[in-house]
Amino acid sequence: MSRSDRETNTVAFSDHLAVWTSASACQQAGGGMGSAATRKLRPANRNRRRVLVLTHGVGPMRTYSIGAILLDLDDPTRVLGRLRNPLLSPAHDEQNGYVPNVVYSCGALVHADTLVIPYGIADGAIGIATAPLAQLLAAMVQKPDSPR
């Protein structure tokens, strides 16, 4: 996963780990999390033949929130679903710090059907959030015939 143009989430392909010349867009900036947002990809969790990818994007008032998209495991350029709204935004007591109004994922894991997300807070602290995986997947807008 990359964001080589700084706005579009892409899936990069390579036969050599030091050379990444091919990338295909899978998610454009904007939508779901506010105004023209950039999204930075974070580690993915496999769920059946799908990949859950945590993203972060900027919305109103330069607030960075965590979002999620669901990709096809066999063709990760195909978006199967996305959250309409942020999964996690800065709480009132998380808005001040070195970089205010920012939360971003620091990876994620699934334990006992619960998504566990360690996340950075304003570049000054870390928190842990959890979400029932089934509810998260059910909340995603499904896009079964999405273009590549």
DSSP file with accessible surface (Angstrom, degrees, kcal/mol):
  #  RESIDUE AA STRUCTURE BP1 BP2  ACC     N-H-->O    O-->H-N    N-H-->O    O-->H-N    TCO  KAPPA ALPHA  PHI   PSI    X-CA   Y-CA   Z-CA
    1    1 A M              0   0   95      0, 0.0     2,-0.3     0, 0.0    10,-0.2   0.000 360.0 360.0 360.0 139.7    0.0    0.0    0.0
    2    2 A S  B     -A   10   0A  37      8,-2.4     8,-3.0     6,-0.0     3,-0.1  -0.931 360.0-146.9-150.1 174.9    1.3    3.4   -0.8
    3    3 A R    >   +     0   0   66     -2,-0.3     3,-1.9     6,-0.2     6,-0.1  -0.465  32.6 161.1-142.0  60.2    0.3    7.0   -1.4
    4    4 A S  T 3  S+     0   0   92      1,-0.3     5,-0.1     4,-0.1    -1,-0.1   0.786  77.1  44.4 -62.7 -30.2    2.8    8.0   -4.0
    5    5 A D  T 3  S-     0   0   87      3,-0.4    -1,-0.3    -3,-0.1     4,-0.1   0.356 110.7-120.8 -94.6   6.2    0.9   11.1   -5.2
    6    6 A R  S <  S+     0   0  186     -3,-1.9    -2,-0.1     2,-0.2     3,-0.1   0.530 100.9  54.6  70.0   7.5    0.1   12.1   -1.6
    7    7 A E  S    S+     0   0  115      1,-0.3     2,-0.4    31,-0.1    32,-0.3   0.568  92.8  63.3-134.8 -28.5   -3.6   11.9   -2.2
    8    8 A T  S    S-     0   0    9     20,-0.1     2,-0.4    30,-0.1    -3,-0.4  -0.896  71.1-131.1-112.9 130.9   -4.6    8.5   -3.5
    9    9 A N  E     - B   0  27A   1     18,-2.4    17,-2.9    -2,-0.4    18,-1.7  -0.666  37.8-178.7 -74.6 130.3   -4.3    5.2   -1.8
   10   10 A T  E     -AB   2  25A  10     -8,-3.0    -8,-2.4    -2,-0.4     2,-0.6  -0.890  31.4-130.0-129.4 159.2   -2.6    2.8   -4.2
   11   11 A V  E     - B   0  24A   9     13,-2.7    13,-2.5    -2,-0.3     2,-0.3  -0.957  30.1-154.4-106.3 119.5   -1.6   -0.8   -4.3
   12   12 A A  E     - B   0  23A  22     -2,-0.6     2,-0.4    11,-0.2    11,-0.3  -0.761   5.3-158.5 -98.5 145.6    2.0   -1.0   -5.5
   13   13 A F  E     + B   0  22A  89      9,-2.9     9,-1.0    -2,-0.3     8,-0.4  -0.944  16.4 164.1-123.5 144.1    3.5   -4.1   -7.2
   14   14 A S        -     0   0   40     -2,-0.4     6,-0.1     6,-0.1     3,-0.1  -0.982  37.2-158.2-158.9 145.5    7.1   -5.1   -7.6
   15   15 A D  S    S+     0   0  181     -2,-0.3     2,-0.4     4,-0.2     5,-0.1   0.467  94.9  47.2 -95.0  -6.7    9.2   -8.1   -8.4
   16   16 A H  B >  S-C   19   0B 116      3,-0.6     3,-1.9     1,-0.1    -1,-0.2  -0.992  79.1-137.6-138.7 126.3   12.1   -6.5   -6.5
   17   17 A L  T 3  S+     0   0  152     -2,-0.4    -1,-0.1     1,-0.3     3,-0.1   0.707 104.1  49.4 -60.4 -21.4   11.8   -5.0   -3.0
   18   18 A A  T 3  S+     0   0   81      1,-0.1     2,-0.5    -3,-0.0    -1,-0.3   0.534 105.3  62.8 -94.8  -5.9   13.9   -2.0   -3.9
   19   19 A V  B <   +C   16   0B  73     -3,-1.9    -3,-0.6     2,-0.0     2,-0.5  -0.957  52.5 171.0-126.7 114.8   12.1   -1.1   -7.2
   20   20 A W        +     0   0  139     -2,-0.5    -6,-0.1     1,-0.1    -3,-0.0  -0.828  17.7 146.5-123.5  89.3    8.4   -0.1   -7.1
   21   21 A T        +     0   0  129     -2,-0.5     2,-0.5    -8,-0.4    -1,-0.1   0.599  54.8  64.4-101.6 -12.7    7.4    1.1  -10.5
   22   22 A S  E     +B   13   0A  59     -9,-1.0    -9,-2.9     2,-0.0     2,-0.3  -0.950  52.9 160.8-121.4 128.4    3.8    0.0  -10.8
   23   23 A A  E     -B   12   0A  49     -2,-0.5     2,-0.4   -11,-0.3   -11,-0.2  -0.996  19.6-156.7-143.6 143.2    0.9    1.2   -8.6
   24   24 A S  E     -B   11   0A  50    -13,-2.5   -13,-2.7    -2,-0.3     2,-0.1  -0.979  26.2-116.5-121.7 132.2   -2.9    1.0   -9.1
   25   25 A A  E     +B   10   0A  40     -2,-0.4   -15,-0.3   -15,-0.2     3,-0.1  -0.355  35.7 166.0 -65.3 140.0   -5.3    3.4   -7.4
   26   26 A C  E     +     0   0A  14    -17,-2.9     2,-0.3     1,-0.3   -16,-0.2   0.491  68.3  23.9-127.0 -16.4   -7.8    1.8   -5.0
   27   27 A Q  E     -B    9   0A  25    -18,-1.7   -18,-2.4    12,-0.1    -1,-0.3  -0.916  66.1-148.7-155.2 125.5   -9.1    4.9   -3.1
   28   28 A Q        -     0   0  125     -2,-0.3   -20,-0.1   -20,-0.2     9,-0.1  -0.527  35.1 -94.2 -87.5 158.1   -9.3    8.6   -4.1
   29   29 A A  S    S+     0   0   30     -2,-0.2     9,-0.2     7,-0.1    -1,-0.1  -0.310  87.4  38.0 -65.3 154.7   -9.1   11.4   -1.6
   30   30 A G  S    S+     0   0   20      7,-0.7     5,-0.1     5,-0.3     6,-0.1  -0.312  71.5  78.7  95.9 179.4  -12.3   12.8   -0.3
   31   31 A G  S    S+     0   0   50      3,-0.5     2,-4.4     1,-0.2     3,-0.4  -0.098  86.4  33.5  73.5-177.6  -15.6   11.3    0.7
   32   32 A G  S    S+     0   0   21      1,-0.3    -1,-0.2    53,-0.1     3,-0.1   0.135 119.6  44.1  32.0 -43.2  -16.3    9.5    4.0
   33   33 A M  S    S-     0   0   14     -2,-4.4     2,-0.3     1,-0.3    -1,-0.3   0.109 115.6 -84.9-120.8  23.6  -14.1   11.5    6.2
   34   34 A G  S    S-     0   0   37     -3,-0.4    -3,-0.5    25,-0.2    -1,-0.3  -0.837  78.1  -2.9 119.8-151.8  -14.7   15.1    5.3
   35   35 A S  S    S-     0   0   76     -2,-0.3     2,-0.5     1,-0.2    -5,-0.3   0.102 112.5 -32.3 -69.9-170.4  -13.3   17.4    2.7
   36   36 A A  S    S-     0   0   87     -7,-0.1     2,-0.3    -6,-0.1    -1,-0.2  -0.191  84.0-176.3 -50.5  96.6  -10.6   16.6    0.2
   37   37 A A        -     0   0    0     -2,-0.5    -7,-0.7    -3,-0.3     2,-0.4  -0.763  25.6-142.5-105.3 145.1   -8.8   14.3    2.5
   38   38 A T        -     0   0   34     -2,-0.3    20,-0.5    -9,-0.2     2,-0.4  -0.803  19.4-152.8 -97.2 150.4   -5.6   12.4    2.0
   39   39 A R  E     -D   57   0C   9     -2,-0.4     2,-0.5   -32,-0.3    18,-0.2  -0.986   5.3-157.3-128.5 132.7   -5.4    9.0    3.5
   40   40 A K  E     -D   56   0C  87     16,-1.6    16,-0.6    -2,-0.4     2,-0.1  -0.930  23.0-126.9-109.9 128.8   -2.4    7.2    4.7
   41   41 A L  E     -D   55   0C  21     -2,-0.5    14,-0.2    14,-0.2     3,-0.1  -0.417  23.4-169.5 -79.6 149.3   -2.5    3.4    4.9
   42   42 A R  E     -     0   0C  66     12,-2.2    12,-0.3     1,-0.2    64,-0.1  -0.758  43.6 -52.0-127.3 172.3   -1.7    1.3    7.9
   43   43 A P  E     -     0   0C  72      0, 0.0    11,-0.8     0, 0.0     2,-0.2  -0.062  58.4-132.2 -52.0 147.8   -1.2   -2.4    8.4
   44   44 A A  E     -D   53   0C  48      9,-0.2     2,-0.4    -3,-0.1     9,-0.2  -0.662   7.1-146.7-104.9 155.0   -4.0   -4.7    7.2
   45   45 A N  E     -D   52   0C  25      7,-2.2     7,-2.9    -2,-0.2     2,-0.3  -0.987  20.3-130.1-120.2 128.7   -5.8   -7.5    8.8
   46   46 A R  E     +D   51   0C 201     -2,-0.4     2,-0.4     5,-0.2     5,-0.2  -0.607  25.4 178.0 -81.5 135.3   -7.0  -10.5    6.7
   47   47 A N  E >   -D   50   0C  32      3,-2.8     3,-1.6    -2,-0.3     2,-0.2  -0.894  62.4 -56.1-138.9 104.1  -10.6  -11.5    7.1
   48   48 A R  T 3  S-     0   0  209     -2,-0.4    -1,-0.1     1,-0.2     0, 0.0  -0.421 120.3 -20.9  57.9-123.9  -11.7  -14.4    4.8
   49   49 A R  T 3  S+     0   0  141     -2,-0.2    24,-2.7    -3,-0.1    25,-0.5  -0.001 127.0  84.4-101.5  26.3  -10.9  -13.3    1.2
   50   50 A R  E <   -DE  47  72C  56     -3,-1.6    -3,-2.8    22,-0.2     2,-0.5  -0.887  66.0-142.7-125.7 159.2  -10.9   -9.6    2.2
   51   51 A V  E     -DE  46  71C  18     20,-2.8    20,-3.0    -2,-0.3     2,-0.6  -0.989  10.1-148.1-124.6 124.1   -8.3   -7.3    3.7
   52   52 A L  E     -DE  45  70C   2     -7,-2.9    -7,-2.2    -2,-0.5     2,-0.5  -0.828  19.0-168.7 -91.5 121.1   -9.3   -4.6    6.3
   53   53 A V  E     -DE  44  69C   1     16,-2.8    16,-2.2    -2,-0.6     2,-0.4  -0.953  12.9-144.2-116.1 125.3   -7.0   -1.6    5.9
   54   54 A L  E     - E   0  68C   0    -11,-0.8   -12,-2.2    -2,-0.5     2,-0.3  -0.718  25.3-179.9 -85.8 138.2   -7.0    1.2    8.4
   55   55 A T  E     -DE  41  67C   1     12,-2.0    12,-2.2    -2,-0.4     2,-0.4  -0.780  18.2-145.4-125.3 168.2   -6.5    4.6    7.0
   56   56 A H  E     +DE  40  66C  21    -16,-0.6   -16,-1.6    -2,-0.3     2,-0.3  -0.995  21.6 171.8-136.9 147.7   -6.2    8.1    8.3
   57   57 A G  E     -DE  39  65C   0      8,-2.1     8,-2.4    -2,-0.4     2,-0.4  -0.961  31.3-109.5-147.2 164.2   -7.5   11.3    6.7
   58   58 A V  E     + E   0  64C  17    -20,-0.5     6,-0.2    -2,-0.3   -25,-0.1  -0.823  37.1 169.3-101.8 136.1   -8.0   14.9    7.3
   59   59 A G    >   -     0   0    8      4,-2.4     3,-1.0    -2,-0.4     4,-0.4  -0.345  47.5 -22.5-121.1-154.3  -11.4   16.4    7.7
   60   60 A P  G >  S+     0   0   90      0, 0.0     3,-1.2     0, 0.0    -1,-0.3  -0.168 127.9  16.2 -57.7 147.3  -12.9   19.7    8.9
   61   61 A M  G 3  S-     0   0  164      1,-0.2     3,-0.1    -3,-0.1    -2,-0.0   0.792 127.8 -74.6  60.1  29.5  -10.7   21.9   11.1
   62   62 A R  G <  S+     0   0  166     -3,-1.0     2,-0.6     1,-0.2    -1,-0.2   0.866  83.7 161.6  51.4  41.5   -7.6   19.9   10.1
   63   63 A T    <   -     0   0   31     -3,-1.2    -4,-2.4    -4,-0.4     2,-0.5  -0.835  29.4-148.7 -92.6 122.0   -8.8   17.0   12.3
   64   64 A Y  E     +Ef  58 102C  43     37,-2.8    39,-1.3    -2,-0.6     2,-0.3  -0.832  22.9 176.2 -95.0 126.9   -7.1   13.7   11.4
   65   65 A S  E     -E   57   0C   9     -8,-2.4    -8,-2.1    -2,-0.5     2,-0.4  -0.808  31.0-108.9-125.9 165.0   -9.2   10.6   12.0
   66   66 A I  E     +EG  56  88C   0     22,-3.2    21,-2.7    -2,-0.3    22,-1.7  -0.817  39.3 172.1 -97.9 132.9   -8.9    6.9   11.5
   67   67 A G  E     -E   55   0C   2    -12,-2.2   -12,-2.0    -2,-0.4     2,-0.3  -0.588  18.1-135.8-123.1-171.9  -11.0    5.3    8.8
   68   68 A A  E     -E   54   0C   4    -14,-0.2    15,-2.0    -2,-0.2     2,-0.3  -0.993  11.8-172.0-152.4 142.9  -11.2    1.9    7.2
   69   69 A I  E     -EH  53  82C   1    -16,-2.2   -16,-2.8    -2,-0.3     2,-0.5  -0.930  18.8-137.6-128.3 157.4  -11.6    0.3    3.8
   70   70 A L  E     -EH  52  81C   0     11,-2.8    10,-3.3    -2,-0.3    11,-1.4  -0.976  23.2-168.6-119.0 120.5  -12.2   -3.3    2.8
   71   71 A L  E     -EH  51  79C   2    -20,-3.0   -20,-2.8    -2,-0.5     2,-0.4  -0.798  29.1-106.5-110.2 153.8  -10.2   -4.7   -0.1
   72   72 A D  E     -E   50   0C  27      6,-2.1     6,-0.3     3,-0.6   -22,-0.2  -0.620  25.1-144.3 -74.0 127.4  -10.5   -7.9   -2.1
   73   73 A L  S    S+     0   0   40    -24,-2.7   -23,-0.1    -2,-0.4    -1,-0.1   0.886  99.5  46.5 -64.5 -36.9   -7.6  -10.1   -1.1
   74   74 A D  S    S+     0   0  114    -25,-0.5    -1,-0.2     1,-0.3   -24,-0.1   0.798 130.6  21.7 -76.4 -28.7   -7.1  -11.5   -4.6
   75   75 A D    >   -     0   0   27      3,-0.1     3,-2.5     1,-0.1    -3,-0.6  -0.720  69.7-176.5-137.4  83.9   -7.3   -8.1   -6.3
   76   76 A P  T 3  S+     0   0   33      0, 0.0    -3,-0.1     0, 0.0    -1,-0.1   0.566  78.7  71.1 -66.9  -3.3   -6.4   -5.4   -3.6
   77   77 A T  T 3  S+     0   0    9     -6,-0.1     2,-0.7     2,-0.1   -66,-0.0   0.594  83.2  87.0 -81.2  -8.4   -7.1   -2.6   -6.1
   78   78 A R  S <  S-     0   0   63     -3,-2.5    -6,-2.1    -6,-0.3     2,-0.6  -0.821  72.3-149.2 -96.4 115.1  -10.8   -3.5   -5.8
   79   79 A V  E     -H   71   0C  11     -2,-0.7    67,-0.3    68,-0.4    -8,-0.2  -0.732  16.3-179.8 -85.1 121.6  -12.5   -1.7   -2.9
   80   80 A L  E     -     0   0C  22    -10,-3.3    63,-4.1    -2,-0.6     2,-0.3   0.711  64.3 -15.4 -92.0 -26.6  -15.3   -3.9   -1.4
   81   81 A G  E     -HI  70 142C   0    -11,-1.4   -11,-2.8    61,-0.3    -1,-0.3  -0.985  54.2-166.3-168.4 166.6  -16.5   -1.5    1.3
   82   82 A R  E     -HI  69 141C  63     59,-1.2    59,-3.5    -2,-0.3     2,-0.3  -0.981  31.8-102.0-156.6 157.8  -15.6    1.6    3.3
   83   83 A L        -     0   0   20    -15,-2.0    57,-0.1    -2,-0.3   -15,-0.1  -0.669  19.5-149.8 -81.4 139.8  -16.8    3.4    6.4
   84   84 A R  S    S+     0   0  154     55,-0.4    -1,-0.1    -2,-0.3    56,-0.1   0.820  83.8  30.5 -74.0 -34.6  -18.9    6.5    5.7
   85   85 A N  S    S-     0   0  116      1,-0.1   -52,-0.2   -52,-0.1   -53,-0.1  -0.822 104.3 -76.0-121.9 163.2  -17.6    8.2    8.9
   86   86 A P        -     0   0   46      0, 0.0   -19,-0.3     0, 0.0     3,-0.2  -0.228  26.4-146.1 -58.4 145.0  -14.4    8.0   10.8
   87   87 A L  S    S+     0   0   48    -21,-2.7     2,-0.3     1,-0.3   -20,-0.2   0.856  88.3   9.4 -74.1 -38.8  -13.8    4.9   12.9
   88   88 A L  B     +G   66   0C  34    -22,-1.7   -22,-3.2    15,-0.1    -1,-0.3  -0.978  67.5 178.4-148.7 127.5  -11.9    7.0   15.5
   89   89 A S        -     0   0   54     -2,-0.3   -24,-0.1   -24,-0.2     2,-0.1  -0.867  47.9 -76.8-121.2 160.7  -11.5   10.8   15.9
   90   90 A P        -     0   0   12      0, 0.0     5,-0.1     0, 0.0    13,-0.1  -0.366  47.4-135.9 -60.7 127.2   -9.7   12.7   18.6
   91   91 A A    >   -     0   0   44     -2,-0.1     3,-2.4     1,-0.1     4,-0.3  -0.341  32.7 -95.3 -72.7 166.1  -11.7   12.9   21.8
   92   92 A H  G >  S+     0   0  160      1,-0.3     3,-1.1     2,-0.2     4,-0.2   0.893 128.5  47.5 -52.7 -42.6  -11.9   16.2   23.6
   93   93 A D  G 3  S+     0   0  139      1,-0.2    -1,-0.3     2,-0.1     3,-0.1   0.437 109.3  56.3 -82.6   5.3   -9.0   15.3   25.9
   94   94 A E  G <  S+     0   0   23     -3,-2.4     8,-0.4     1,-0.1    -1,-0.2   0.278  82.7  86.7-112.7   8.7   -7.0   14.1   22.9
   95   95 A Q  S <  S+     0   0   64     -3,-1.1     6,-1.3    -4,-0.3     2,-0.4   0.679  76.9  68.5 -87.8 -15.8   -7.1   17.3   20.9
   96   96 A N        +     0   0  141      4,-0.2     2,-0.3    -4,-0.2     3,-0.1  -0.833  65.6  86.2-108.3 142.5   -4.1   19.1   22.4
   97   97 A G  S    S-     0   0   45     -2,-0.4    26,-0.1     1,-0.1    25,-0.1  -0.980  90.7 -42.6 163.2-166.9   -0.5   18.1   22.0
   98   98 A Y  S    S+     0   0  193     24,-0.6    25,-0.2     1,-0.3    -1,-0.1   0.905 139.4  21.6 -56.9 -44.6    2.6   18.5   19.8
   99   99 A V  S >  S-     0   0   51     23,-1.9     3,-0.6     3,-0.1    -1,-0.3  -0.894  97.9-144.0-122.3  97.7    0.4   18.0   16.7
  100  100 A P  T 3  S+     0   0   67      0, 0.0    -4,-0.2     0, 0.0    -5,-0.1  -0.190  71.1  19.0 -67.0 155.8   -3.2   18.9   17.8
  101  101 A N  T 3  S+     0   0   43     -6,-1.3   -37,-2.8    -7,-0.2     2,-0.4   0.793  93.7 127.1  61.7  35.8   -6.4   17.2   16.6
  102  102 A V  B <   +f   64   0C  12     -3,-0.6    20,-3.0    -8,-0.4     2,-0.3  -0.981  28.2 166.4-130.5 128.6   -4.6   14.1   15.3
  103  103 A V  E     +J  121   0D   0    -39,-1.3     2,-0.3    -2,-0.4    18,-0.2  -0.981  12.7 173.4-127.8 144.6   -5.1   10.4   15.9
  104  104 A Y  E     -J  120   0D  50     16,-1.4    16,-3.2    -2,-0.3   -38,-0.1  -0.992  32.9-104.1-149.7 146.1   -3.5    7.8   13.7
  105  105 A S  E     -J  119   0D   1     -2,-0.3    14,-0.3    14,-0.2     3,-0.1  -0.387  14.6-162.7 -73.7 150.1   -3.2    4.0   13.9
  106  106 A C        -     0   0   62     12,-2.8     2,-0.2     1,-0.6    13,-0.1  -0.332  67.9 -66.4-119.6  42.7   -0.1    2.3   15.0
  107  107 A G        -     0   0   10    -64,-0.1    -1,-0.6    10,-0.1     2,-0.3  -0.485  57.3-130.7  99.4-174.6   -1.2   -1.1   13.5
  108  108 A A        -     0   0   22      9,-0.2     2,-0.3    -2,-0.2     9,-0.2  -0.965  13.5-163.8-168.8 160.6   -4.0   -3.3   14.6
  109  109 A L  E     -K  116   0D  89      7,-1.9     7,-3.3    -2,-0.3     2,-0.5  -0.977  20.8-124.8-150.0 158.6   -4.8   -6.9   15.4
  110  110 A V  E     +K  115   0D  62     -2,-0.3     2,-0.4     5,-0.2     5,-0.2  -0.941  30.2 172.9-107.5 126.7   -7.9   -9.1   15.8
  111  111 A H  E >  S-K  114   0D 131      3,-2.7     3,-1.3    -2,-0.5    -2,-0.1  -0.985  70.0 -16.5-134.8 122.3   -8.3  -10.9   19.1
  112  112 A A  T 3  S-     0   0   78     -2,-0.4    -1,-0.1     1,-0.3     3,-0.1   0.915 128.1 -51.7  51.7  48.7  -11.5  -12.8   20.0
  113  113 A D  T 3  S+     0   0  131      1,-0.2    20,-2.1    19,-0.1    21,-0.5   0.717 116.7 115.9  63.2  22.3  -13.5  -11.2   17.1
  114  114 A T  E <   -KL 111 132D  47     -3,-1.3    -3,-2.7    18,-0.2     2,-0.5  -0.986  63.9-134.9-122.9 130.6  -12.5   -7.7   18.4
  115  115 A L  E     -KL 110 131D   0     16,-3.4    16,-1.9    -2,-0.4     2,-0.5  -0.744  21.1-160.3 -81.6 123.8  -10.3   -5.3   16.4
  116  116 A V  E     -KL 109 130D  31     -7,-3.3    -7,-1.9    -2,-0.5    14,-0.2  -0.945   8.0-171.9-109.3 123.3   -7.7   -3.8   18.7
  117  117 A I  E     - L   0 129D   3     12,-3.4    12,-2.4    -2,-0.5     2,-0.3  -0.916  13.2-160.7-123.1 105.2   -6.1   -0.6   17.5
  118  118 A P  E     - L   0 128D  31      0, 0.0   -12,-2.8     0, 0.0     2,-0.4  -0.662  28.5-173.6 -72.0 138.3   -3.2    1.1   19.2
  119  119 A Y  E     -JL 105 127D  20      8,-2.8     8,-2.8    -2,-0.3     2,-0.3  -0.990  25.5-120.4-142.7 148.3   -3.2    4.7   18.1
  120  120 A G  E     -JL 104 126D   2    -16,-3.2   -16,-1.4    -2,-0.4     2,-0.5  -0.621  22.1-152.3 -83.9 145.0   -1.1    7.8   18.3
  121  121 A I  E >>  -JL 103 125D  20      4,-2.8     3,-2.9    -2,-0.3     4,-1.4  -0.968  68.4 -36.1-123.9 111.0   -2.6   10.9   19.9
  122  122 A A  T 34 S-     0   0    1    -20,-3.0   -23,-1.9    -2,-0.5   -24,-0.6   0.744 103.3 -75.7  51.5  31.0   -1.3   14.4   18.9
  123  123 A D  T 34 S+     0   0   80    -25,-0.2    -1,-0.3     2,-0.2     3,-0.1   0.759 128.8  80.2  52.9  27.0    2.2   13.0   18.5
  124  124 A G  T <4 S+     0   0   65     -3,-2.9     2,-0.3     1,-0.3    -2,-0.2   0.481  93.0  15.3-136.6  -8.1    2.5   13.0   22.3
  125  125 A A  E  <  -L  121   0D  60     -4,-1.4    -4,-2.8   -31,-0.1     2,-0.3  -0.942  61.4-128.6-156.8 173.4    0.7    9.9   23.6
  126  126 A I  E     -L  120   0D 112     -2,-0.3     2,-0.3    -6,-0.2    -6,-0.2  -0.974  20.4-176.5-133.7 147.5   -0.7    6.6   22.7
  127  127 A G  E     -L  119   0D  14     -8,-2.8    -8,-2.8    -2,-0.3     2,-0.4  -0.839  20.3-129.5-132.7 173.1   -4.1    5.0   23.3
  128  128 A I  E     -L  118   0D 114     -2,-0.3     2,-0.3   -10,-0.2   -12,-0.0  -0.998  22.8-176.7-128.1 128.7   -5.9    1.7   22.6
  129  129 A A  E     -L  117   0D  21    -12,-2.4   -12,-3.4    -2,-0.4     2,-0.3  -0.911   5.8-161.0-120.8 152.9   -9.3    1.5   21.0
  130  130 A T  E     -L  116   0D  97     -2,-0.3   -14,-0.2   -14,-0.2   -16,-0.0  -0.952   8.1-178.9-131.4 152.6  -11.4   -1.6   20.3
  131  131 A A  E     -L  115   0D  15    -16,-1.9   -16,-3.4    -2,-0.3     2,-0.3  -0.974  37.3-108.8-148.1 135.1  -14.3   -2.4   18.0
  132  132 A P  E  >  -L  114   0D  60      0, 0.0     4,-2.3     0, 0.0   -18,-0.2  -0.509  30.2-142.1 -61.4 123.1  -16.3   -5.6   17.5
  133  133 A L  H  > S+     0   0   15    -20,-2.1     4,-2.7    -2,-0.3     5,-0.3   0.906  96.8  53.1 -59.3 -43.1  -15.1   -6.8   14.1
  134  134 A A  H  > S+     0   0   77    -21,-0.5     4,-2.2     1,-0.2    -1,-0.2   0.911 110.9  46.9 -61.2 -41.3  -18.6   -8.0   13.0
  135  135 A Q  H  > S+     0   0  139      2,-0.2     4,-1.6     1,-0.2    -1,-0.2   0.896 111.5  51.6 -67.8 -38.6  -20.1   -4.6   13.8
  136  136 A L  H  X S+     0   0    9     -4,-2.3     4,-0.6     2,-0.2     3,-0.3   0.955 112.2  45.1 -62.4 -48.7  -17.3   -2.8   12.0
  137  137 A L  H >< S+     0   0   20     -4,-2.7     3,-0.9     1,-0.2    -2,-0.2   0.893 111.7  53.1 -63.5 -37.7  -17.7   -4.9    8.8
  138  138 A A  H 3< S+     0   0   83     -4,-2.2    -1,-0.2    -5,-0.3    -2,-0.2   0.812 105.2  55.9 -67.0 -29.0  -21.5   -4.5    8.9
  139  139 A A  H 3< S+     0   0   65     -4,-1.6   -55,-0.4    -3,-0.3    -1,-0.2   0.621  85.8 104.5 -78.9 -11.4  -21.2   -0.7    9.1
  140  140 A M  S << S-     0   0    7     -3,-0.9     2,-0.5    -4,-0.6   -57,-0.2  -0.488  79.1-118.9 -77.0 137.3  -19.1   -0.6    5.9
  141  141 A V  E     -I   82   0C  33    -59,-3.5   -59,-1.2    -2,-0.2     2,-0.3  -0.637  35.3-131.8 -70.9 119.6  -20.8    0.6    2.7
  142  142 A Q  E     -I   81   0C 100     -2,-0.5   -61,-0.3   -61,-0.2     3,-0.1  -0.580  26.4-177.4 -81.0 137.9  -20.5   -2.3    0.4
  143  143 A K    >   +     0   0   81    -63,-4.1     3,-1.5    -2,-0.3   -62,-0.1  -0.590  12.0 164.7-131.0  68.8  -19.3   -1.7   -3.1
  144  144 A P  T 3  S+     0   0   78      0, 0.0    -1,-0.1     0, 0.0   -63,-0.1   0.790  79.7  36.5 -64.2 -26.2  -19.5   -5.2   -4.8
  145  145 A D  T 3  S+     0   0  151     -3,-0.1   -65,-0.1   -65,-0.1    -3,-0.0  -0.049  82.7 153.7-115.4  33.0  -19.1   -3.9   -8.3
  146  146 A S    <   -     0   0   16     -3,-1.5     2,-0.1   -67,-0.3    -3,-0.0  -0.335  45.6-115.2 -64.9 141.1  -16.6   -1.0   -7.7
  147  147 A P              0   0  116      0, 0.0   -68,-0.4     0, 0.0    -1,-0.1  -0.353 360.0 360.0 -71.3 158.4  -14.4   -0.1  -10.6
  148  148 A R              0   0  203    -70,-0.1   -70,-0.1    -2,-0.1  -122,-0.1  -0.443 360.0 360.0 -84.5 360.0  -10.7   -0.6  -10.4
